[in-house]
Amino acid sequence: MADKKELPLAMLELLIRYTDEEHSLSTSELKQYLEQEYDLTLERRTLYANMDLLKKYGHDISTWQENSFGYFLKSHQFTKSEVLLLCNAIHSSHFISQKESSQLIRKLLSTLSIYDRKEYTDKVYLPNPKKTENEKLLDNLSLISQAIRERSPIRFDYLRHRTDKTLYSPRTYEVEPRYIVYQDSRAYLIVTSDHHEGFAHYRIDRITGIDIIEDRKFRALPKEMDAYEYAKNMFYMFNDEKVHASLRCEKRVLDYMIDTFGSDVMILPVDDDYFDIHIRGSRTGILLFAQQYIDAVTILEPEDLRKEMKERLNRAADNYS
């Protein structure tokens, strides 16, 4: 026989699992589940007392005395829509491994009734082949957040791919972790270091073997260093020269340009079919972007960037000749 002290917790778990606004448990059903799943017996007097206790501690329960048909949890920790939204986001996130995604989704679904859980099925989604192989993301986020709070430097290995697709760590880094940012469906760590000026960044799902250096604190940031501007201008998260560029674009990519560069980006209409956009970002990132939308985007300025793009296109044409 289980300990009677477990009774209110067991009752709460049953209400979470088997009830919602459309499904309730009668007194006899509640007693039956308690005996079957927890080896607990329930008397009418203890039922009322424990329901009152759960309600006292903030659980929104409708009782038989109120509705004349049973007991159910009027509001779960998350709504069904909130859980489905979070599950979808986890499934589609590249930087969360398949194993960690499955664990997180299972935990989220456990906050719903068994009836609402059926609304989510991973059969709706294609497998996500871009998911990271590093299963330490959540541990990394916890350690990095601790280091940022404590203003402590960290040491870590950084994983890179070999040509056979296996991962290896060519070197160890020691940095001052400053901020976490999400860009290009990835989580990045923005850092400062004695080895370079300004900010640098690393993909968190490529970081492994983090050690917090607790006997040191990192420096205060100079006022002119703005992490928001750094992240905003790190187009495709390349850490190279930043340039101001003007692009001429076809109207059909307008929505994508605003989604990519933000609603405050400068857009100048040219005619019914074209507009110009002025951006600041990494040199490599802008070139790759222009290549990706080669039939809809043309680099106008600066001239040296336009020239480099033309050289890339000529080399590409030679490769296909």
C-alpha positions as CSV (number, residue, x, y, z in Angstrom):
1,M,0.0,0.0,0.0
2,A,1.4,3.4,-1.0
3,D,1.9,6.2,1.5
4,K,-1.3,8.2,2.1
5,K,0.8,11.4,1.9
6,E,1.1,10.8,-1.8
7,L,-2.7,11.0,-2.3
8,P,-3.0,14.7,-3.3
9,L,-0.1,14.4,-5.8
10,A,-1.6,11.3,-7.3
11,M,-5.0,12.9,-7.6
12,L,-3.4,15.9,-9.3
13,E,-1.6,13.7,-11.8
14,L,-4.8,11.9,-12.7
15,L,-6.6,15.2,-13.2
16,I,-3.8,16.4,-15.5
17,R,-3.7,13.1,-17.4
18,Y,-7.4,12.3,-17.8
19,T,-9.4,15.5,-17.5
20,D,-10.0,18.8,-19.2
21,E,-13.0,21.0,-19.8
22,E,-14.6,18.3,-22.0
23,H,-13.6,15.2,-20.0
24,S,-14.2,14.7,-16.2
25,L,-13.7,11.9,-13.7
26,S,-16.5,10.7,-11.5
27,T,-15.7,9.7,-7.8
28,S,-15.8,6.0,-8.7
29,E,-13.4,6.5,-11.7
30,L,-11.0,8.6,-9.5
31,K,-11.0,5.8,-6.9
32,Q,-10.5,3.2,-9.5
33,Y,-7.5,5.0,-11.1
34,L,-5.9,5.6,-7.7
35,E,-6.1,1.9,-6.9
36,Q,-4.9,0.7,-10.3
37,E,-2.1,3.2,-10.9
38,Y,-0.9,4.2,-7.4
39,D,-2.1,1.5,-5.1
40,L,-4.0,4.1,-3.1
41,T,-7.5,3.9,-1.6
42,L,-9.7,7.0,-1.4
43,E,-12.5,7.7,1.1
44,R,-15.1,10.4,0.4
45,R,-13.9,12.5,3.4
46,T,-10.3,12.5,2.2
47,L,-11.5,13.2,-1.4
48,Y,-13.1,16.5,-0.4
49,A,-10.1,17.4,1.9
50,N,-7.5,16.8,-0.8
51,M,-9.5,18.6,-3.5
52,D,-9.7,21.6,-1.2
53,L,-6.0,21.3,-0.6
54,L,-5.2,21.3,-4.4
55,K,-7.5,24.3,-5.0
56,K,-5.8,26.1,-2.1
57,Y,-2.5,25.8,-3.8
58,G,-3.7,27.3,-7.0
59,H,-5.0,24.4,-9.1
60,D,-8.1,25.4,-11.0
61,I,-10.3,22.3,-10.4
62,S,-14.1,22.0,-11.0
63,T,-15.6,19.7,-8.4
64,W,-18.7,17.5,-8.3
65,Q,-20.2,19.9,-5.8
66,E,-20.0,22.7,-8.3
67,N,-21.1,20.9,-11.5
68,S,-22.9,17.8,-10.3
69,F,-21.2,15.4,-12.7
70,G,-17.5,15.0,-11.8
71,Y,-14.0,16.4,-11.3
72,F,-11.8,18.1,-13.9
73,L,-8.9,20.5,-14.3
74,K,-10.3,23.7,-15.8
75,S,-6.8,25.0,-16.9
76,H,-3.6,23.1,-17.4
77,Q,-0.1,24.6,-17.0
78,F,-0.1,25.2,-20.7
79,T,-3.0,25.4,-23.1
80,K,-3.2,22.9,-25.9
81,S,-2.4,25.6,-28.5
82,E,0.7,26.7,-26.5
83,V,2.0,23.1,-26.2
84,L,1.4,22.4,-29.9
85,L,3.2,25.6,-30.9
86,L,6.2,24.8,-28.7
87,C,6.3,21.2,-29.9
88,N,6.3,22.4,-33.5
89,A,9.1,24.9,-32.8
90,I,11.2,22.2,-31.1
91,H,10.7,19.8,-34.0
92,S,11.8,22.4,-36.6
93,S,14.8,23.8,-34.6
94,H,18.1,22.7,-36.2
95,F,20.2,23.3,-33.1
96,I,18.3,20.9,-30.8
97,S,19.3,17.2,-31.4
98,Q,16.7,14.6,-32.3
99,K,17.1,12.9,-28.8
100,E,16.7,16.2,-26.9
101,S,13.8,17.2,-29.1
102,S,11.9,13.9,-28.4
103,Q,12.5,14.4,-24.6
104,L,11.3,18.0,-24.6
105,I,8.2,17.2,-26.7
106,R,7.3,14.3,-24.4
107,K,7.6,16.5,-21.3
108,L,5.5,19.2,-22.9
109,L,2.8,16.7,-24.0
110,S,2.7,15.3,-20.4
111,T,1.2,18.6,-19.2
112,L,-1.9,18.0,-21.3
113,S,-4.7,15.5,-20.9
114,I,-4.4,12.2,-22.9
115,Y,-7.2,13.5,-25.2
116,D,-5.3,16.7,-26.1
117,R,-2.0,14.9,-26.5
118,K,-3.5,13.1,-29.6
119,E,-3.6,16.5,-31.3
120,Y,0.2,16.3,-31.7
121,T,1.7,13.7,-33.9
122,D,5.2,13.8,-35.4
123,K,3.8,12.0,-38.5
124,V,2.6,15.4,-39.6
125,Y,6.2,16.6,-40.0
126,L,9.0,15.4,-42.3
127,P,12.1,14.3,-40.5
128,N,14.5,17.3,-39.9
129,P,17.8,16.2,-41.4
130,K,19.5,19.5,-40.3
131,K,19.3,18.7,-36.6
132,T,22.6,18.9,-34.7
133,E,24.4,15.7,-33.7
134,N,25.6,17.4,-30.4
135,E,23.2,16.2,-27.6
136,K,24.7,18.6,-25.0
137,L,22.8,21.7,-26.1
138,L,20.6,22.1,-23.0
139,D,23.6,21.5,-20.7
140,N,25.6,24.0,-22.7
141,L,22.9,26.6,-22.4
142,S,22.7,26.1,-18.6
143,L,26.5,26.4,-18.2
144,I,26.8,29.4,-20.5
145,S,23.9,31.2,-18.8
146,Q,25.6,30.6,-15.4
147,A,28.9,31.9,-16.7
148,I,27.2,35.1,-18.1
149,R,25.4,35.7,-14.8
150,E,28.6,35.2,-12.8
151,R,30.8,37.2,-15.3
152,S,33.2,34.2,-15.5
153,P,35.2,33.3,-18.6
154,I,34.7,29.8,-20.1
155,R,36.9,27.3,-21.9
156,F,35.5,24.9,-24.5
157,D,36.2,22.7,-27.5
158,Y,34.6,23.6,-30.8
159,L,33.5,20.9,-33.2
160,R,34.0,21.0,-36.9
161,H,33.2,18.4,-39.7
162,R,35.7,16.2,-41.5
163,T,35.0,15.4,-45.1
164,D,33.6,12.0,-43.9
165,K,31.0,14.0,-41.9
166,T,32.4,13.0,-38.5
167,L,33.0,15.8,-36.0
168,Y,36.3,16.6,-34.4
169,S,37.7,19.5,-32.3
170,P,40.9,21.1,-33.7
171,R,41.4,23.5,-30.8
172,T,40.3,24.8,-27.5
173,Y,38.9,28.3,-27.0
174,E,39.0,30.6,-23.9
175,V,36.4,33.5,-24.1
176,E,34.3,35.9,-22.2
177,P,30.6,34.9,-22.9
178,R,28.4,37.9,-23.3
179,Y,25.1,37.1,-24.9
180,I,23.1,34.3,-26.5
181,V,21.4,35.1,-29.8
182,Y,19.2,33.1,-32.3
183,Q,20.0,33.6,-35.9
184,D,19.5,31.5,-39.1
185,S,17.6,28.8,-37.0
186,R,20.6,28.4,-34.8
187,A,21.7,29.5,-31.3
188,Y,24.9,31.5,-31.1
189,L,27.1,32.6,-28.3
190,I,28.5,36.2,-28.6
191,V,31.8,36.6,-26.9
192,T,34.8,38.9,-26.3
193,S,38.4,37.7,-25.9
194,D,42.0,38.8,-25.4
195,H,42.8,37.2,-28.8
196,H,40.7,39.6,-31.0
197,E,39.1,43.0,-30.9
198,G,35.4,43.4,-30.7
199,F,32.9,40.6,-30.6
200,A,33.1,37.1,-32.1
201,H,30.5,34.3,-32.1
202,Y,30.2,30.5,-32.0
203,R,27.4,28.1,-32.7
204,I,26.3,26.7,-29.3
205,D,25.4,23.3,-30.8
206,R,29.1,23.0,-31.9
207,I,30.4,23.8,-28.4
208,T,31.4,20.9,-26.2
209,G,33.4,20.3,-22.9
210,I,32.6,23.7,-21.3
211,D,34.6,24.6,-18.2
212,I,33.7,27.7,-16.2
213,I,36.9,29.6,-15.1
214,E,35.6,30.6,-11.6
215,D,38.7,32.3,-10.3
216,R,38.5,35.1,-12.9
217,K,36.0,37.7,-13.9
218,F,35.8,39.3,-17.3
219,R,36.1,43.0,-18.2
220,A,33.3,45.5,-18.5
221,L,32.2,46.2,-22.1
222,P,33.3,49.6,-23.6
223,K,30.3,51.8,-24.2
224,E,30.8,51.8,-28.0
225,M,30.4,48.0,-28.2
226,D,26.8,47.2,-29.0
227,A,26.0,43.5,-29.2
228,Y,22.6,44.1,-30.7
229,E,24.2,45.9,-33.7
230,Y,26.8,43.2,-34.0
231,A,24.2,40.4,-34.2
232,K,22.0,42.5,-36.5
233,N,24.8,43.0,-39.0
234,M,26.2,39.5,-38.9
235,F,24.3,38.4,-42.0
236,Y,24.5,34.6,-42.2
237,M,26.7,34.9,-39.1
238,F,30.0,35.3,-41.0
239,N,32.6,37.0,-38.9
240,D,34.4,39.1,-41.5
241,E,34.5,42.7,-42.8
242,K,31.2,44.7,-42.4
243,V,30.1,46.7,-45.4
244,H,27.3,49.0,-46.4
245,A,25.6,47.7,-49.6
246,S,22.8,48.8,-51.9
247,L,20.9,46.0,-53.7
248,R,18.3,46.2,-56.5
249,C,15.6,43.7,-56.0
250,E,12.5,42.4,-57.8
251,K,9.2,43.1,-56.0
252,R,8.6,39.4,-55.7
253,V,11.3,39.1,-52.9
254,L,10.1,42.2,-50.9
255,D,8.4,40.1,-48.2
256,Y,11.5,38.0,-47.8
257,M,13.8,41.1,-47.6
258,I,11.7,42.6,-44.8
259,D,11.6,39.3,-43.0
260,T,15.4,39.0,-43.2
261,F,16.5,42.5,-42.6
262,G,13.7,43.9,-40.4
263,S,11.0,46.4,-40.9
264,D,13.3,49.4,-40.2
265,V,15.5,48.6,-43.3
266,M,15.6,51.4,-45.9
267,I,13.6,50.5,-49.0
268,L,13.4,52.9,-52.1
269,P,10.9,52.1,-54.8
270,V,12.4,52.2,-58.4
271,D,9.4,51.3,-60.5
272,D,6.5,48.9,-60.6
273,D,8.9,45.9,-60.7
274,Y,12.0,46.9,-58.7
275,F,13.1,48.5,-55.4
276,D,16.5,49.3,-53.9
277,I,17.4,48.3,-50.4
278,H,20.3,49.5,-48.3
279,I,21.8,47.1,-45.7
280,R,24.9,46.7,-43.6
281,G,26.3,43.2,-43.0
282,S,29.2,40.8,-43.4
283,R,30.9,40.9,-46.8
284,T,30.7,37.2,-47.3
285,G,27.1,37.0,-46.1
286,I,25.9,39.7,-48.6
287,L,27.7,37.9,-51.5
288,L,26.2,34.6,-50.5
289,F,22.7,36.2,-50.3
290,A,23.1,37.8,-53.7
291,Q,24.1,34.4,-55.1
292,Q,21.2,32.7,-53.5
293,Y,18.8,35.1,-55.2
294,I,20.8,35.7,-58.3
295,D,17.8,36.1,-60.6
296,A,16.1,38.6,-58.4
297,V,18.9,40.6,-56.6
298,T,21.7,42.7,-58.0
299,I,24.5,44.4,-56.0
300,L,24.7,48.1,-56.9
301,E,27.3,49.3,-54.4
302,P,30.0,49.3,-53.3
303,E,31.8,48.9,-56.5
304,D,34.4,46.5,-55.2
305,L,31.7,44.2,-53.8
306,R,29.9,44.4,-57.2
307,K,33.1,43.5,-58.9
308,E,33.8,40.5,-56.6
309,M,30.3,39.3,-57.3
310,K,30.8,39.5,-61.0
311,E,34.1,37.6,-60.7
312,R,32.3,34.8,-58.7
313,L,29.7,34.5,-61.4
314,N,32.3,34.3,-64.1
315,R,34.1,31.5,-62.3
316,A,30.8,29.7,-61.7
317,A,30.0,30.1,-65.4
318,D,33.4,28.6,-66.3
319,N,32.8,25.7,-64.0
320,Y,29.6,24.9,-65.9
321,S,31.1,25.4,-69.4
